[in-house]
Amino acid sequence: TLFPYTTLFRSMILAVFAELGSIVTLPIAQYFGYTAKQAAAIAIVGGADGPMVLFTSLRLAPELFVPIAIIAYLYLGFAYGGYPYLVRFMVPKKLMAIKPPPQKRKRDITSGEKMVFAVVTCVLLCFLLPVAAPLIFCLFFGVVVRESGVKVYINLLQGPILYLSTMFLGMLLGILCDANTIMDPKVLPLLLLGILSLLISGIGGILGGYLLYFVTGGKFNPAIGIAGVSCVPTTAKVAQKLVAKANRTAIILPEALGANISGVITTAIIAGIYCSLLAK
């Protein structure tokens, strides 16, 4: 191959391509009359990561927080219902049936190494993007807690805190989502722009899959590209189900999940860049 053919490198490539919607939608939203801050808050919906979208809208466009939050959580339906059609349209069955080559046995990465990576990456990104430091810290804090092996805290975060925060967020949106918000003339274009951002991100991820397909001499399944959209683990499961229908022996879920996680980190970086440049 022409470049280091590593799993991490492939995941990063797909994640970057899958941010296409978060970038392209920004000038499109400005064309429709939204300010730069509002356009950035709308464009980040293409990252398909709820916390990143909520954080960016609160920092840049709090007046649009409710409609953006509602649209952000509609992406699950779009990912399950829309992305399969997009993948089938862009990836022929012959290519979708490509089975990844057998992986060479690699050294297992210890929990300590993962924690060191999370801490170092978190510190570097917080220094580079101080405005988004709370978001970045929460992202890597979860990694550290999981790898620590302390079951009390793991169960606390995965159980009560997760379900209570989800419940209170739903109640908050229900209380704030009044008739004036729904009837606001800015809401309908916002909905369409959010869906457009998700669509462009999906297209970008698949294009990244095709890039890896050609560079690796046809050994990479381009359908994995949809997993670059950081809707964990929805898009990875979508990719695996579609590939399994074309080839029952093909298991691409590990690589798809790698692209998923890289997509989360990439979306956090894009959100941090927008907040750093525009939150003034």
QUISULHU-V355363 format. One record per residue. N is the residue number from 1. RES is the residue in one letter. NEAR is the number of other ideal C-beta (glycine too) atoms within 12 Angstrom. Layout:
n,res,near
N,RES,NEAR
N,RES,NEAR
//
This chain:
n,res,near
1,T,17
2,L,11
3,F,13
4,P,13
5,Y,21
6,T,18
7,T,28
8,L,20
9,F,25
10,R,38
11,S,36
12,M,26
13,I,38
14,L,50
15,A,44
16,V,33
17,F,39
18,A,52
19,E,48
20,L,34
21,G,40
22,S,50
23,I,28
24,V,26
25,T,39
26,L,37
27,P,18
28,I,27
29,A,37
30,Q,22
31,Y,16
32,F,23
33,G,16
34,Y,30
35,T,19
36,A,22
37,K,29
38,Q,33
39,A,38
40,A,43
41,A,49
42,I,50
43,A,48
44,I,56
45,V,52
46,G,53
47,G,56
48,A,54
49,D,45
50,G,35
51,P,33
52,M,46
53,V,45
54,L,34
55,F,39
56,T,48
57,S,38
58,L,29
59,R,33
60,L,38
61,A,35
62,P,20
63,E,22
64,L,39
65,F,29
66,V,31
67,P,39
68,I,46
69,A,36
70,I,30
71,I,39
72,A,44
73,Y,27
74,L,28
75,Y,40
76,L,24
77,G,19
78,F,34
79,A,42
80,Y,22
81,G,16
82,G,29
83,Y,41
84,P,27
85,Y,18
86,L,33
87,V,39
88,R,24
89,F,19
90,M,28
91,V,35
92,P,19
93,K,19
94,K,14
95,L,30
96,M,35
97,A,23
98,I,32
99,K,24
100,P,31
101,P,19
102,P,9
103,Q,16
104,K,9
105,R,6
106,K,10
107,R,7
108,D,9
109,I,15
110,T,12
111,S,18
112,G,15
113,E,15
114,K,23
115,M,24
116,V,18
117,F,22
118,A,30
119,V,22
120,V,17
121,T,25
122,C,30
123,V,18
124,L,19
125,L,30
126,C,26
127,F,17
128,L,18
129,L,31
130,P,19
131,V,26
132,A,36
133,A,26
134,P,25
135,L,40
136,I,38
137,F,26
138,C,26
139,L,35
140,F,31
141,F,23
142,G,29
143,V,28
144,V,27
145,V,25
146,R,22
147,E,23
148,S,20
149,G,16
150,V,15
151,K,13
152,V,13
153,Y,19
154,I,20
155,N,16
156,L,18
157,L,23
158,Q,18
159,G,15
160,P,16
161,I,19
162,L,17
163,Y,15
164,L,15
165,S,20
166,T,18
167,M,14
168,F,15
169,L,25
170,G,18
171,M,13
172,L,18
173,L,27
174,G,15
175,I,12
176,L,22
177,C,24
178,D,14
179,A,9
180,N,14
181,T,24
182,I,18
183,M,12
184,D,18
185,P,14
186,K,28
187,V,26
188,L,17
189,P,26
190,L,40
191,L,27
192,L,22
193,L,40
194,G,43
195,I,31
196,L,31
197,S,46
198,L,48
199,L,34
200,I,32
201,S,51
202,G,50
203,I,33
204,G,38
205,G,54
206,I,43
207,L,29
208,G,40
209,G,45
210,Y,30
211,L,25
212,L,40
213,Y,31
214,F,17
215,V,21
216,T,27
217,G,13
218,G,19
219,K,23
220,F,39
221,N,43
222,P,44
223,A,52
224,I,54
225,G,51
226,I,57
227,A,51
228,G,56
229,V,56
230,S,51
231,C,45
232,V,34
233,P,27
234,T,33
235,T,51
236,A,41
237,K,25
238,V,43
239,A,49
240,Q,34
241,K,30
242,L,40
243,V,39
244,A,22
245,K,19
246,A,26
247,N,22
248,R,12
249,T,13
250,A,29
251,I,24
252,I,44
253,L,26
254,P,23
255,E,43
256,A,48
257,L,29
258,G,33
259,A,51
260,N,41
261,I,36
262,S,41
263,G,50
264,V,40
265,I,38
266,T,41
267,T,47
268,A,42
269,I,35
270,I,45
271,A,47
272,G,38
273,I,32
274,Y,41
275,C,32
276,S,26
277,L,20
278,L,26
279,A,25
280,K,11
//
